[in-house]
Amino acid sequence: MPSDSDIDSAAGPVCPGPVYRGPLPPGNTVERAPVTVYDAAGEASRAVAQEIADLVAARAAAGRQVVLGLATGSTPVGVYRELVRLHREEGLSFRNVVTFNLDEYWPLSPDAPQSYHRFMREQLFDHIDIEPTAVHIPDGTESRASLLDACALYEERIRAAGGIDLQLLGIGRTGHIGFNEPGSPVESRTRLITLDRVTRADAAGDFSGERNVPRQAITMGVGTILDARRILLLAFGEHKAPVVRRAVEQAPDLLVTASVLQRHPDARFVLDRSAASRLSRFESPWLVGPLEAMGLGWTEPLTRKAVIWLAQQVGKPILKLVDEDYNEHGLQDLLSARGRAYDLNIEVFRALQDTITGWPGGRPGKPRRIRGLASAAEEFPKRIVVFSPHPDDDVIGMGGTFIRLCEQGHEVHVAYQTSGSMAVWDESAERHVEFAEEWCRAFGIGDAAGTVAGHIRGLLRAGAGGAPDEVRTVKALIRRTEARAAARYSGVAPERIHFLDLPFYETGTVRKRPVGAEDVRIVAELLDRVRPHQVYAAGDLADPHGTHRVCLGIVTKALAELGDRPWAERCEVWLYRGAWQEWEPHEIDMAVPLSPDEVERKRLAIFKHESQKDRSLFPGSTDAREFWQRAEDCTRETARLYDTLGLPEYEAIEGFALLQHRGS
């Protein structure tokens, strides 16, 4: 499966710019726990793996064992891969290591695809020289009658081993550590717990739907975790940013279990920049301390961010801000560095005003005001490639702009990077199989269709963790025909609709393969064939399933490989967002306003994806809104924010960030 290290290191170029990773200035009271921030998850994973390796080696040299507490999920995979590399290439031995895993679903066989027993074997234990008897993972096959004794025995084994020396943790979107859901007592020990709805929704992908996710799990308790001598909590990706801020900056709260780590004498949060993006040091560093003390300065992006923040704080349009507003809200240094409020307001207002355009591909005979590559900006019409991670992301994230680019005469190509086959309900697949069977019968095509249909129906009704090839084929065809219908409705010529079916995705389960050279080659070949002036790619890295981050990383790698091509030097790369999040005003480089009619047309394009309407298989959260509703709410909120800042009022706005200009 792609680890968060794969994903965020691949997507790392999206977030250039200054990063403050050191301790905050003396007297800081904002962050209540030690935090280390890395540019990318891969860098963080290697650092943590080296810390573990140093501990293991030091104990081995002293003739002592070391006890590790281990976690599962995509977050620690990069750590485990680096530990395996250190074992194979640098001789790191694990013969003196004893491990205790945090948790396991209950009831669940250790050989099930979703089992943490199987996960740990595949990701770590089968590739190192650890003694099998030194590995401990809660048993998901324990009977209910024996569970209490089994949990007590797990605690006793930890004590007998001398306690946990270093505990590795992830963090769930509810703030849970292990499976200690909100409200778990600080003194709790290993026990059976009922899973929170959000936790089960996040696990739905692994189990082919939320209804198949076990409702309970065995987990180490909060008290068990806090007994560890050292704790490292890893969090990677923008979807973890809100809960990381709550855990680090708010007072300890049992409703955010990870926040109790603030009380531990040697606990540290290890973050990539995406997961740290909501911390005050990034969101509003001027409130943390002098920028100079953090190695930062009043750059244009940070100035724009601060002025917009101030306007929202005081509830004024930008042009009505006065010196007193700046002084009373911690922005005295900004005025000292950049001059009086009047001039600063005009500068930021004009920068925002210049992001608005109804001609995203440029207008013949008229120069663009928005930031872009001047050499490509004047080309008209343009060759454009829109990358869509799943078959509906193009119309959800930029449907209005998509339609407008086609109508304004550009050569628009759309490339669907994955089949999206995992996000189709079995009932929907069975309905399409029945249609195909009836269609063949109606036209006298033959009996083979009935045989195939019966076989596939049997597979669907049997259910499984993962999807057989035949079932995935049916579901992929459903998504493909829907995508083709939406693209045609938007104005794309049939020969410009491309289905890439990137290999990393096609595993039959939500656990994907690592990104490989073949994934990059497929994307690079399309780009080199089209030679686009503009590329649009999904930049909503808060997608909890990670596919958007993986797909963006593949696009950026392909573009890097093609960097010496003449067309590539002139190519603009625009990032759109959709159902998961929208760009903040200070992040937007191009704002495409939509009229009420265009909002409706975008909605109708989304409706072409019938299998995703009413109820998505993997909504990714407890958000009950359909994807089209989320998309409309996001774009209307962007328009509202522009309006409150003193800019023209629109029905909706689709925002885009220029890849080369992102930063803070």
Secondary structure, DSSP 8 states (H G I E B T S, - for coil): ---HHHHHHHSGGGS-S----S---TT--S-SS-EEEESSHHHHHHHHHHHHHHHHHHHHHTT--EEEEE--SSTTHHHHHHHHHHHHHH----TTEEEEESEEEES--TTSTT-HHHHHHHHTGGGS---GGGEE---TT--GGGHHHHHHHHHHHHHHTT--SEEEE---TT--BTTB-TT--TT--SEEEE--HHHHHHTGGGGTSGGGS-SEEEE--HHHHHTSSEEEEEE-SGGGHHHHHHHHHS--BTTBGGGGGGGSTTEEEEEETTTTTTSHHHH-GGGTS-GGGGT----HHHHHHHHHHHHHHHT--GGG--HHHHHHTT-HHHHHHH--HHHHHHHHHHHHHTTB-S-TT-BTTB---SSS-HHHHT-SS-EEEEEESSTTHHHHHHHHHHHHHHHTT-EEEEEE-S--GGGS-HHHHHHHHHHHHHHHHHTT--SHHHHHHHHHHHHHHH--SS--HHHHHHHHHHHHHHHHHHHHHHT--GGGEEE---GGG-SSSSS-----HHHHHHHHHHHHHH--SEEEEE--TT-TTSHHHHHHHHHHHHHHHTTTSHHHHT-EEEEE--SS----GGG-SEEEEE-HHHHHHHHHHHHT-GGGSSS-S--SSS--S-HHHHHHHHHHHHHHHHHHTTS---SEEEEEEEGGG---
